[in-house]
Amino acid sequence: MSQHEQFNEQDILDGLFETAANLPEEAIFIGRLSLRVTLRGLTSSKVDGIRERCTVRKTTKGQVTEKIDSELFNAALIKEATAFLEVIKKASEGAEQSVKLSGWGDDRLTSRLKLSGGEEAIRRLLLAGELDAVGDKVLEISGFGVDIEDVKN
């Protein structure tokens, strides 16, 4: 790029839409399970849909109370955000072999454990703290808790 390169309005807007379409990704490693999980950020409408699906409503004496099933919420977030999943086995000389899974609902997981699907696999394989931590990571990648810079004049 030259020092004096000018961008037209369309170039600037194209950059915005391209960035918005490319959701951020981050790989995490769950050492206990030798599992590498690549998580992709979720849009607000996806997160809202999951939150709605995981909200339990009870009516007691005419009062409606709402409570989010946090275990189900985290499992659903993780399932939806998982872009890539692989089990890693490290050989003694440091080489790495892996089995790539099609996701948490991969038949090799669900059939062996007799599970109904990906969310159940997540709830069965991850410990409570891991479920919370990975769910929090999904929200972080999705922009929750991001610091917004103040514009100073």
C-alpha positions in Angstrom: 0.0 0.0 0.0 1.3 3.4 -0.9 1.3 6.1 1.7 -1.3 8.1 -0.1 -3.7 5.2 -1.0 -7.3 6.3 -0.8 -10.2 3.9 0.1 -13.6 4.6 -1.4 -16.7 4.1 0.6 -17.4 0.7 -0.9 -13.9 -0.6 0.1 -14.5 0.6 3.7 -18.0 -1.0 3.9 -16.7 -4.2 2.3 -14.1 -4.5 5.0 -16.8 -4.1 7.7 -19.1 -6.8 6.2 -16.1 -9.2 5.6 -15.0 -8.8 9.2 -18.6 -9.3 10.5 -19.0 -12.5 8.4 -15.7 -14.0 9.7 -16.5 -15.1 13.2 -13.5 -15.3 15.5 -12.1 -18.8 16.3 -9.9 -20.1 19.1 -8.6 -23.5 19.9 -8.6 -24.8 23.5 -7.1 -28.0 24.8 -8.8 -30.1 27.6 -5.8 -31.9 28.9 -7.8 -34.5 31.0 -9.5 -35.7 27.8 -6.6 -35.0 25.4 -9.2 -33.1 23.4 -8.5 -30.1 21.2 -11.7 -28.1 20.5 -11.8 -25.2 18.1 -14.5 -22.8 19.1 -16.1 -20.2 16.9 -17.9 -17.1 18.2 -21.6 -17.0 18.1 -23.9 -14.2 16.9 -26.3 -12.6 19.5 -29.3 -14.2 17.8 -27.7 -17.6 18.2 -26.9 -17.0 21.9 -30.4 -15.6 22.5 -32.0 -18.7 20.8 -30.0 -21.0 23.0 -30.8 -19.0 26.1 -34.5 -19.1 25.3 -34.4 -22.9 24.7 -32.6 -23.5 28.0 -35.0 -21.3 30.1 -37.4 -23.1 32.4 -40.6 -21.3 33.2 -42.7 -22.1 36.2 -46.0 -20.6 37.3 -46.6 -20.6 41.0 -49.7 -18.8 42.4 -50.0 -16.7 39.2 -46.3 -15.7 39.3 -44.1 -16.8 36.4 -40.5 -17.5 37.4 -37.7 -18.0 34.8 -34.5 -19.9 35.5 -31.8 -20.8 33.0 -30.6 -24.4 33.1 -27.0 -23.4 33.1 -25.6 -27.0 32.4 -27.9 -27.3 29.4 -27.1 -23.7 28.3 -23.3 -24.3 28.4 -23.6 -27.7 26.6 -25.8 -26.1 23.9 -23.3 -23.1 23.6 -20.4 -25.5 23.2 -22.1 -27.7 20.7 -23.1 -24.8 18.6 -19.7 -23.1 18.8 -17.6 -26.1 18.1 -16.0 -25.8 14.6 -13.5 -28.6 15.0 -12.9 -31.4 17.5 -10.1 -33.9 17.7 -8.6 -36.3 20.2 -4.9 -36.0 20.4 -2.5 -38.8 21.4 1.2 -37.9 22.0 3.8 -40.5 21.2 6.8 -40.9 23.4 9.1 -39.1 21.0 6.8 -36.1 20.9 5.0 -36.8 17.7 1.3 -36.3 17.7 -1.5 -38.4 16.2 -5.1 -37.4 16.3 -8.6 -38.6 15.5 -10.8 -35.9 14.0 -14.4 -36.0 15.0 -17.3 -34.4 13.0 -18.5 -32.7 16.2 -19.8 -33.7 19.6 -22.6 -35.7 17.9 -20.1 -37.9 16.0 -21.4 -41.5 15.9 -18.1 -42.7 17.3 -18.9 -40.8 20.5 -22.7 -41.1 20.7 -23.0 -44.8 19.8 -20.3 -46.0 22.1 -21.7 -44.1 25.0 -25.4 -44.7 23.9 -26.1 -41.0 23.9 -28.9 -39.1 22.2 -26.7 -36.4 20.6 -23.9 -33.8 21.0 -25.3 -31.9 24.0 -25.6 -35.1 25.9 -22.0 -36.1 24.9 -20.7 -32.8 26.2 -22.6 -33.2 29.5 -21.3 -36.8 29.9 -17.6 -36.1 28.9 -16.9 -32.8 30.5 -16.7 -32.2 34.3 -18.9 -29.5 35.8 -16.0 -27.0 36.0 -14.9 -27.8 32.4 -18.4 -27.3 31.2 -18.6 -23.8 32.8 -15.1 -22.8 31.7 -15.6 -23.8 28.0 -19.1 -22.2 28.0 -17.5 -19.0 29.4 -14.8 -19.2 26.6 -17.5 -19.4 24.0 -19.1 -16.3 25.4 -15.7 -14.5 25.5 -15.0 -15.4 21.8 -18.5 -14.2 21.0 -17.7 -10.8 22.4 -19.2 -10.9 25.8 -17.1 -9.0 28.3 -15.2 -7.1 25.6 -13.9 -3.7 26.6 -15.3 -0.9 24.4 -13.0 2.0 23.9 -14.3 5.4 24.6 -13.9 7.9 21.8 -12.2 11.0 23.1 -12.7 14.3 21.1 
